[in-house]
């Protein structure tokens, strides 16, 4: 768990900018020559399939303490066939409803493409910062010219 739970960069609101091809940050980076198409494709796939660890979700939501997460991980190290949530329930740290809710959130939570690029180092941080600022201006212009019913759904 290398990302602090309080700073989970996630998208969970219906249609996000990263889901809409008009606003694909990876495509934007490729179009500006900042990222090779094959790298963008691989990173897009990684972001789509990556899941936030259920322990991180439970910690973030206040159902587990850091100590409890570490205890579960220690047990899991000795019994790798057991899943994190199974151990957390067995140890009495969470109940099955809390685990089920965390597993449901895990399906929709994911890291933002910009965070994936930052972590990968595929674009130097200074260049990524500039690209992000340009991207924000691009989004503002695009959204300013949309019909009200064409905007992004922010459920």
LINCORWO-V387057 format. One record per helix or strand. SS is the DSSP state (helix for helix, strand for strand). FROM is the first residue (numbers start at 1). LEN is the number of residues. Records with the same first field share a line. If there is no record, write none. Layout:
SS=FROM-LEN, FROM-LEN
This chain:
helix=5-3, 21-3, 25-7, 37-13, 54-7, 66-13, 84-7, 96-13, 113-8, 125-20, 148-3
strand=10-1, 111-1
